Amino acid sequence: MSVTKARGTARARSRDPADGGRKGPTRPSGRRSTRFLVLGSMAMLLGMLGVVMVLSSSSVTDLRLYDDAWYHLKKQVIWFAIGLMALTTTMRIDYRRLRLIAQPAIILAVGLLVLVLIPGVGLRVNGATRWLGFGSVTFQPSEVAKLAMLLYSADLLSRHGRPSNDLRLTLRPVLLMTVTIGALLMGEPDLGTVVILCAIVGSLLFFAGIRLRVLGLVGLTGLAGLAALSLSADYRRQRLLSMLDPWTDPLNTGWQTIQAGVAVSNGGIGGIGLGASRAKWGFLPYAHTDFIYAIVAEEWGLVGAGLVILAYLVIGLVGLSTALRAPDPFGQLLAAGVTCWVVVQAFVNIGAVLGVLPITGVPLPFVSFGGSALVVTMAAFGVLLNIARQTR
């Protein structure tokens, strides 16, 4: 019996102390648990912070380029509203029903990633082809791929009659699909999303009860592959070297790291005030997307930046607690995957801003400007909230 099945059996047989030792029923889906309230509050606080900080970080550039200081703000508000609808929808759908769309979702994701790579179909921006466009609306299929891979892997690893350690029935399909989607993402190229994808799959394998020896071998192989990919292109090698010493090329590859560091240091303990950032005046590129955390640190100081990190830590702790108390193995894997997705992506982004990790181009969940990333992340978080409502 796998670790996941053992845990699920133990939970199913658990006794409720308040019920005189009788079998404790699963919490009704309409009842709000403490975990549900904490997770929902963190997501809303981070989302509202994102709306405020997108305005603060983009207004100067927007006024110069578009003659409208609220250009990106208006888009962010629309995407946040769509994200709220997506979160509310997935929160109200019993997560067990998502098994039905796991395989169609992964087929759709692969198809969209293939479309991106077709010349003339995918949109190329800043040297990367990561977007599909429909009129004035663009979106990143890589975000859909993360959610699809989560559903597909959780479904396979939790199916009855398919032992999680079975190489042919379970591990091989999951790993082959991971490699397939990873290869398509590198064709864009998008190493940052590959890192997050590997983190999601790794967390699912761990919670599925894969033997540590097998998990270690898969992990070492994955790390070796990511290291090779990091060194496979000249610009990625330059990013790695600029992380180690940005002053070797301060006007090119080291510019963002240096300017982000200056912004963070300017913030001090309490910050220089909302809207008073100096970095957004053309010094820090992509201040409203990948480097929005630097603006948060500059305007809100160590206190505000620390509270943002604390919010992600709370999501991590409560999300893992939700996973351990989920009603069944499928819910456990979904909760663990969404939690790992949000937390790992947050710390990859923050690490790049602080200069302790290479710049990968992944957004800060709930906070950075971005339509498809925000909507898909909120939809995935709605699944986590649905599971949290059903925990004891």
C-alpha positions, 0 to 999 in steps of 0.5 A: 500500500502506498503512503498516500493510500495509507494516509487516506485510510487513516483519515477515513478511520479517524475518530472525532473526539467531540463525537464521543469516539465515533467516526468523524464525518467529512466537513460539508462543502458549504461549511467554512473551515479555519483553513479555508478562511486563512487561505482565502484571506491571504489570496485576497490580500495579495491580490488587492496588494497587486492591484495597488502595486501595479498602479504604483509601479506602472503609472510613470511609464504608462503616462509616457508611453500611452498617455494614460497613467492607469493603462495597466491598472485597468487591465489588472482590475479586469483580469483580477475580476475574471480571476475572482470569477474563476476562483469562485467557480472552482471553489464551488465545484467538488474537486473530485469532478476534476478527474473527468477533465484531467486527460482532456486538459492535458491534451488541450495544453499540449495542443496549445503549446504546439500551436505557440511554436508554429511560425506565424501563430505564436506571438514573439515578444522580447525574444520569446514566443510564449503567447497566443493572440485572439484579437486584442487578447493574449494569453500564455498556454504555459499557465494552462499547462501547469494546471493541466499537468497538476490535474493529470498527475494527481489523477494518475497517482491517486487512481485505485488499482494503480500503485504509485510506485508502478513504473509502467502504469504510473511513474512512466506516464507522469514523467513522460508527460513532464518531459514532453511539456518541458521540451515544448516549453523550452522551445519557446523558451521558458525555463522559469515555467519548467522549474515550476512544473518540475516543482509541482510534479516533484511535490506530487510524487513525494505526497504520492508515497514514491519510494525515497530511492526512486524519488531521489533518482528522479530528483537528481536527474531533474536537477541535472537536466535543469542545470544543463538547460541553464547552461545551454544558451548564452543568455542563460549563462550570462544571467547565472554569472550576473547573479553571482556578480552583477557588477561584471556587466553592470550596464547589461546583464547585471542592470536589473539585479543592481537596480532591484538591489538599489530599490530594496535598499532604498526602502529601509525599514519602513519604506519611502511611501506608497507611490514614491518609488524612484526605481519605476522612473525608468531605472528598473525594467519590468517593474510591474511584472517580474520585479514588482517585489522590488517596488513593494520593498522600496515603498513599504520597506522591510516591514511590508516586504517581510509581510508579503513573504509571511503571507506566502509562508502562511499559504505554504503551511496552511496549504500543506496542512490542508493536503494532509487532512484532505478527504482522499488521496486525489484531494491530498495531491491537488492541495499539495500541488497547488500549494507548492506551485504558489509558494515555489513560484513566489520564492523563485521570483523573490529570490531573483529580485534579491539577487540570490537566484537567477532571473527566470521571468516568472511572476509573483503569484497574485501580485505581478501584472499578467492576465493568464498567470493571474487567472489560472493561478486563482482558478487553481487556488479555488481548487485548494479552497474547495479542498480546505472546505472539506477538511476536518 
